[in-house]
Amino acid sequence: MRLLPYGPRAVLAEFSTLAEVMAASSAWRQAGLAGVIDVVPAARTVLVMHDGSLDSRLLVPVTPQPSATPTGPEITVDVTYDGADLAAVAAECGLPANEVVALHAGAVYTVAFCGFMPGFSYLIGLPTALHLPRRSTPRTRVPRGSVAIAAEFTGVYPQESPGGWHLLGRTDAVLWDDAREPAALLPPGATVRFRPR
């Protein structure tokens, strides 16, 4: 772990793996360190925002625990599996489309971090059989609510936007709502299941 000052009221911790990021962000959230305002994980970093009083020496490295339980809520997202890339994903993975759906919907996911846009959560737990690189040509418009996969992640597009992930289906769930606390439906640490409808 490498700690870098990030202005007068934040510290950026750099890690080698996503597992280290998740272990540290979970531990630091639960530790209730004096002065810490927020802990924001990303793919290889954790931003610790504080009130100016944090002693960064308290941010000791945390060893990832494979059996550690998620720290957030459990959320079920209803999905219609009729995505534009479902057939192509099935062909690429050498599986029938119904097995792609069964694998995706049968897994239990954990929100590793949020990014790209408000409400876009990167979920880990995607079965290895469905790991595919991003599309070689991104779309200029991905519909709001699209459930998609790329590499080791699955996620849901909270708004229409460009995107390069493979579209498996769609949901009506509201991923971001300013009036909700937290605003993100799928915050870091949450457990997520997709339910076919």
Short mmCIF file of the C-alpha atoms (twelve columns), coordinates in Angstrom:
data_MODEL
# 
_entry.id   MODEL 
# 
loop_
_atom_site.group_PDB 
_atom_site.id 
_atom_site.type_symbol 
_atom_site.label_atom_id 
_atom_site.label_alt_id 
_atom_site.label_comp_id 
_atom_site.label_asym_id 
_atom_site.label_seq_id 
_atom_site.Cartn_x 
_atom_site.Cartn_y 
_atom_site.Cartn_z 
_atom_site.pdbx_PDB_model_num 
ATOM 1   C CA . MET A 1   0.000   0.000   0.000   1 
ATOM 2   C CA . ARG A 2   1.206   3.476   -0.872  1 
ATOM 3   C CA . LEU A 3   -0.315  6.561   0.783   1 
ATOM 4   C CA . LEU A 4   -0.349  9.887   -1.058  1 
ATOM 5   C CA . PRO A 5   -1.621  13.241  0.235   1 
ATOM 6   C CA . TYR A 6   -4.597  14.342  -1.837  1 
ATOM 7   C CA . GLY A 7   -4.996  17.946  -0.774  1 
ATOM 8   C CA . PRO A 8   -5.342  19.050  2.852   1 
ATOM 9   C CA . ARG A 9   -8.355  16.851  3.633   1 
ATOM 10  C CA . ALA A 10  -7.831  13.563  1.812   1 
ATOM 11  C CA . VAL A 11  -5.395  10.669  1.473   1 
ATOM 12  C CA . LEU A 12  -5.189  8.421   -1.593  1 
ATOM 13  C CA . ALA A 13  -4.167  4.825   -0.853  1 
ATOM 14  C CA . GLU A 14  -2.836  2.863   -3.821  1 
ATOM 15  C CA . PHE A 15  -3.064  -0.938  -3.962  1 
ATOM 16  C CA . SER A 16  -1.982  -3.732  -6.292  1 
ATOM 17  C CA . THR A 17  -5.288  -5.616  -6.443  1 
ATOM 18  C CA . LEU A 18  -9.022  -5.046  -6.220  1 
ATOM 19  C CA . ALA A 19  -9.169  -7.530  -3.315  1 
ATOM 20  C CA . GLU A 20  -6.822  -5.273  -1.321  1 
ATOM 21  C CA . VAL A 21  -8.961  -2.240  -2.169  1 
ATOM 22  C CA . MET A 22  -12.132 -3.963  -0.982  1 
ATOM 23  C CA . ALA A 23  -10.498 -5.223  2.231   1 
ATOM 24  C CA . ALA A 24  -9.097  -1.804  3.099   1 
ATOM 25  C CA . SER A 25  -12.226 0.190   2.265   1 
ATOM 26  C CA . SER A 26  -14.408 -2.203  4.264   1 
ATOM 27  C CA . ALA A 27  -12.050 -2.193  7.250   1 
ATOM 28  C CA . TRP A 28  -11.639 1.581   7.256   1 
ATOM 29  C CA . ARG A 29  -15.407 2.140   6.994   1 
ATOM 30  C CA . GLN A 30  -16.029 -0.181  9.938   1 
ATOM 31  C CA . ALA A 31  -13.147 1.174   12.046  1 
ATOM 32  C CA . GLY A 32  -14.813 4.531   12.623  1 
ATOM 33  C CA . LEU A 33  -11.482 6.386   12.464  1 
ATOM 34  C CA . ALA A 34  -11.648 9.830   14.034  1 
ATOM 35  C CA . GLY A 35  -11.964 12.586  11.459  1 
ATOM 36  C CA . VAL A 36  -12.866 10.340  8.504   1 
ATOM 37  C CA . ILE A 37  -15.779 11.724  6.486   1 
ATOM 38  C CA . ASP A 38  -15.944 9.211   3.631   1 
ATOM 39  C CA . VAL A 39  -14.102 6.207   2.186   1 
ATOM 40  C CA . VAL A 40  -14.329 5.929   -1.617  1 
ATOM 41  C CA . PRO A 41  -12.964 2.777   -3.305  1 
ATOM 42  C CA . ALA A 42  -11.986 2.496   -6.979  1 
ATOM 43  C CA . ALA A 43  -10.308 -0.262  -9.000  1 
ATOM 44  C CA . ARG A 44  -6.848  0.098   -7.410  1 
ATOM 45  C CA . THR A 45  -7.197  3.034   -5.008  1 
ATOM 46  C CA . VAL A 46  -9.146  4.164   -1.962  1 
ATOM 47  C CA . LEU A 47  -9.725  7.867   -1.325  1 
ATOM 48  C CA . VAL A 48  -10.090 8.648   2.383   1 
ATOM 49  C CA . MET A 49  -11.679 12.070  2.913   1 
ATOM 50  C CA . HIS A 50  -11.313 13.618  6.365   1 
ATOM 51  C CA . ASP A 51  -11.826 16.825  8.329   1 
ATOM 52  C CA . GLY A 52  -8.116  17.639  8.463   1 
ATOM 53  C CA . SER A 53  -7.408  15.802  11.694  1 
ATOM 54  C CA . LEU A 54  -6.722  12.279  10.391  1 
ATOM 55  C CA . ASP A 55  -3.404  10.712  11.312  1 
ATOM 56  C CA . SER A 56  -2.708  8.759   8.106   1 
ATOM 57  C CA . ARG A 57  -0.494  6.357   10.077  1 
ATOM 58  C CA . LEU A 58  -3.774  4.799   11.264  1 
ATOM 59  C CA . LEU A 59  -4.435  3.616   7.694   1 
ATOM 60  C CA . VAL A 60  -2.458  0.417   8.111   1 
ATOM 61  C CA . PRO A 61  -2.429  -2.168  5.310   1 
ATOM 62  C CA . VAL A 62  -5.267  -4.664  5.504   1 
ATOM 63  C CA . THR A 63  -4.890  -8.280  4.365   1 
ATOM 64  C CA . PRO A 64  -7.764  -9.379  2.099   1 
ATOM 65  C CA . GLN A 65  -9.925  -12.062 3.675   1 
ATOM 66  C CA . PRO A 66  -11.562 -14.255 0.999   1 
ATOM 67  C CA . SER A 67  -14.303 -15.291 3.389   1 
ATOM 68  C CA . ALA A 68  -15.116 -11.752 4.490   1 
ATOM 69  C CA . THR A 69  -18.827 -10.995 4.266   1 
ATOM 70  C CA . PRO A 70  -20.106 -7.961  2.347   1 
ATOM 71  C CA . THR A 71  -20.764 -4.922  4.521   1 
ATOM 72  C CA . GLY A 72  -23.736 -3.413  2.700   1 
ATOM 73  C CA . PRO A 73  -27.395 -4.149  2.068   1 
ATOM 74  C CA . GLU A 74  -28.763 -7.068  0.052   1 
ATOM 75  C CA . ILE A 75  -30.512 -5.932  -3.125  1 
ATOM 76  C CA . THR A 76  -32.435 -7.864  -5.777  1 
ATOM 77  C CA . VAL A 77  -32.665 -6.362  -9.251  1 
ATOM 78  C CA . ASP A 78  -35.360 -7.679  -11.617 1 
ATOM 79  C CA . VAL A 79  -34.027 -8.167  -15.158 1 
ATOM 80  C CA . THR A 80  -35.583 -8.905  -18.528 1 
ATOM 81  C CA . TYR A 81  -32.877 -10.865 -20.329 1 
ATOM 82  C CA . ASP A 82  -33.352 -9.691  -23.906 1 
ATOM 83  C CA . GLY A 83  -30.173 -7.652  -24.399 1 
ATOM 84  C CA . ALA A 84  -28.779 -6.794  -27.813 1 
ATOM 85  C CA . ASP A 85  -25.615 -8.828  -27.145 1 
ATOM 86  C CA . LEU A 86  -27.122 -11.894 -25.462 1 
ATOM 87  C CA . ALA A 87  -26.827 -14.112 -28.556 1 
ATOM 88  C CA . ALA A 88  -23.299 -12.871 -29.331 1 
ATOM 89  C CA . VAL A 89  -22.179 -13.438 -25.722 1 
ATOM 90  C CA . ALA A 90  -23.632 -16.948 -25.826 1 
ATOM 91  C CA . ALA A 91  -21.771 -17.705 -29.064 1 
ATOM 92  C CA . GLU A 92  -18.503 -16.228 -27.769 1 
ATOM 93  C CA . CYS A 93  -18.751 -18.218 -24.532 1 
ATOM 94  C CA . GLY A 94  -19.826 -21.426 -26.304 1 
ATOM 95  C CA . LEU A 95  -23.056 -21.629 -24.312 1 
ATOM 96  C CA . PRO A 96  -26.759 -21.558 -25.139 1 
ATOM 97  C CA . ALA A 97  -28.372 -18.184 -24.353 1 
ATOM 98  C CA . ASN A 98  -30.509 -19.674 -21.571 1 
ATOM 99  C CA . GLU A 99  -27.346 -20.908 -19.830 1 
ATOM 100 C CA . VAL A 100 -25.786 -17.444 -20.052 1 
ATOM 101 C CA . VAL A 101 -28.913 -16.105 -18.331 1 
ATOM 102 C CA . ALA A 102 -28.837 -18.877 -15.718 1 
ATOM 103 C CA . LEU A 103 -25.163 -18.234 -14.946 1 
ATOM 104 C CA . HIS A 104 -25.579 -14.462 -14.730 1 
ATOM 105 C CA . ALA A 105 -28.756 -14.618 -12.649 1 
ATOM 106 C CA . GLY A 106 -27.512 -17.481 -10.479 1 
ATOM 107 C CA . ALA A 107 -24.444 -15.657 -9.168  1 
ATOM 108 C CA . VAL A 108 -24.260 -13.526 -6.026  1 
ATOM 109 C CA . TYR A 109 -22.438 -10.253 -6.615  1 
ATOM 110 C CA . THR A 110 -20.703 -7.690  -4.435  1 
ATOM 111 C CA . VAL A 111 -20.407 -4.020  -5.363  1 
ATOM 112 C CA . ALA A 112 -16.665 -3.383  -5.477  1 
ATOM 113 C CA . PHE A 113 -16.808 0.327   -6.278  1 
ATOM 114 C CA . CYS A 114 -18.765 2.971   -8.183  1 
ATOM 115 C CA . GLY A 115 -17.577 5.100   -11.073 1 
ATOM 116 C CA . PHE A 116 -17.987 6.144   -14.723 1 
ATOM 117 C CA . MET A 117 -21.174 8.071   -13.861 1 
ATOM 118 C CA . PRO A 118 -23.376 8.555   -10.768 1 
ATOM 119 C CA . GLY A 119 -25.016 5.242   -9.894  1 
ATOM 120 C CA . PHE A 120 -22.815 3.012   -12.058 1 
ATOM 121 C CA . SER A 121 -21.608 0.211   -9.785  1 
ATOM 122 C CA . TYR A 122 -18.916 -2.306  -10.660 1 
ATOM 123 C CA . LEU A 123 -20.068 -5.708  -9.374  1 
ATOM 124 C CA . ILE A 124 -17.721 -8.655  -8.888  1 
ATOM 125 C CA . GLY A 125 -18.751 -12.300 -8.752  1 
ATOM 126 C CA . LEU A 126 -19.406 -12.791 -12.464 1 
ATOM 127 C CA . PRO A 127 -18.893 -16.473 -13.309 1 
ATOM 128 C CA . THR A 128 -15.582 -17.030 -15.110 1 
ATOM 129 C CA . ALA A 129 -17.413 -18.609 -18.058 1 
ATOM 130 C CA . LEU A 130 -18.875 -15.169 -18.824 1 
ATOM 131 C CA . HIS A 131 -15.640 -13.158 -18.645 1 
ATOM 132 C CA . LEU A 132 -15.285 -11.332 -21.964 1 
ATOM 133 C CA . PRO A 133 -13.263 -8.248  -22.878 1 
ATOM 134 C CA . ARG A 134 -15.143 -5.055  -23.637 1 
ATOM 135 C CA . ARG A 135 -16.664 -4.757  -27.101 1 
ATOM 136 C CA . SER A 136 -14.093 -3.832  -29.747 1 
ATOM 137 C CA . THR A 137 -16.396 -1.010  -30.870 1 
ATOM 138 C CA . PRO A 138 -18.269 0.807   -28.086 1 
ATOM 139 C CA . ARG A 139 -21.831 1.947   -28.678 1 
ATOM 140 C CA . THR A 140 -22.564 5.658   -28.791 1 
ATOM 141 C CA . ARG A 141 -25.872 5.042   -26.961 1 
ATOM 142 C CA . VAL A 142 -26.565 2.385   -24.350 1 
ATOM 143 C CA . PRO A 143 -30.143 2.533   -23.015 1 
ATOM 144 C CA . ARG A 144 -30.816 3.411   -19.389 1 
ATOM 145 C CA . GLY A 145 -31.216 0.283   -17.239 1 
ATOM 146 C CA . SER A 146 -29.091 -1.940  -19.478 1 
ATOM 147 C CA . VAL A 147 -27.587 -4.874  -17.584 1 
ATOM 148 C CA . ALA A 148 -24.163 -5.604  -18.994 1 
ATOM 149 C CA . ILE A 149 -20.867 -7.459  -18.558 1 
ATOM 150 C CA . ALA A 150 -17.217 -6.719  -19.336 1 
ATOM 151 C CA . ALA A 151 -14.082 -8.499  -18.124 1 
ATOM 152 C CA . GLU A 152 -14.720 -9.668  -14.528 1 
ATOM 153 C CA . PHE A 153 -17.544 -7.184  -13.898 1 
ATOM 154 C CA . THR A 154 -21.264 -6.829  -14.349 1 
ATOM 155 C CA . GLY A 155 -23.201 -3.615  -13.929 1 
ATOM 156 C CA . VAL A 156 -26.277 -1.595  -14.823 1 
ATOM 157 C CA . TYR A 157 -26.213 1.643   -16.812 1 
ATOM 158 C CA . PRO A 158 -28.092 4.218   -14.675 1 
ATOM 159 C CA . GLN A 159 -28.605 6.619   -17.599 1 
ATOM 160 C CA . GLU A 160 -28.378 6.486   -21.365 1 
ATOM 161 C CA . SER A 161 -24.725 6.920   -22.263 1 
ATOM 162 C CA . PRO A 162 -21.967 5.651   -24.508 1 
ATOM 163 C CA . GLY A 163 -20.578 2.298   -23.424 1 
ATOM 164 C CA . GLY A 164 -18.524 -0.699  -24.434 1 
ATOM 165 C CA . TRP A 165 -19.974 -3.472  -22.282 1 
ATOM 166 C CA . HIS A 166 -21.967 -6.462  -23.585 1 
ATOM 167 C CA . LEU A 167 -25.712 -5.969  -23.049 1 
ATOM 168 C CA . LEU A 168 -27.502 -8.990  -21.555 1 
ATOM 169 C CA . GLY A 169 -30.791 -7.435  -20.477 1 
ATOM 170 C CA . ARG A 170 -32.574 -4.483  -18.908 1 
ATOM 171 C CA . THR A 171 -34.142 -3.385  -15.647 1 
ATOM 172 C CA . ASP A 172 -36.557 -0.675  -14.530 1 
ATOM 173 C CA . ALA A 173 -34.682 -0.193  -11.247 1 
ATOM 174 C CA . VAL A 174 -33.664 3.398   -10.492 1 
ATOM 175 C CA . LEU A 175 -29.916 3.241   -9.985  1 
ATOM 176 C CA . TRP A 176 -29.436 6.871   -8.915  1 
ATOM 177 C CA . ASP A 177 -31.891 9.100   -7.049  1 
ATOM 178 C CA . ASP A 178 -30.740 12.366  -5.455  1 
ATOM 179 C CA . ALA A 179 -33.637 12.164  -2.995  1 
ATOM 180 C CA . ARG A 180 -32.582 8.723   -1.718  1 
ATOM 181 C CA . GLU A 181 -29.959 8.036   0.971   1 
ATOM 182 C CA . PRO A 182 -27.670 6.726   -0.295  1 
ATOM 183 C CA . ALA A 183 -28.432 8.080   -3.765  1 
ATOM 184 C CA . ALA A 184 -26.878 4.999   -5.391  1 
ATOM 185 C CA . LEU A 185 -29.113 1.916   -5.310  1 
ATOM 186 C CA . LEU A 186 -26.003 -0.303  -5.364  1 
ATOM 187 C CA . PRO A 187 -23.409 1.207   -2.983  1 
ATOM 188 C CA . PRO A 188 -19.956 -0.327  -2.356  1 
ATOM 189 C CA . GLY A 189 -20.202 -3.420  -0.172  1 
ATOM 190 C CA . ALA A 190 -23.788 -4.252  -1.187  1 
ATOM 191 C CA . THR A 191 -24.746 -7.810  -2.119  1 
ATOM 192 C CA . VAL A 192 -26.679 -7.978  -5.395  1 
ATOM 193 C CA . ARG A 193 -28.739 -10.685 -7.059  1 
ATOM 194 C CA . PHE A 194 -30.334 -10.469 -10.495 1 
ATOM 195 C CA . ARG A 195 -33.801 -12.025 -10.806 1 
ATOM 196 C CA . PRO A 196 -35.091 -12.956 -14.261 1 
ATOM 197 C CA . ARG A 197 -38.597 -11.748 -15.022 1 
# 
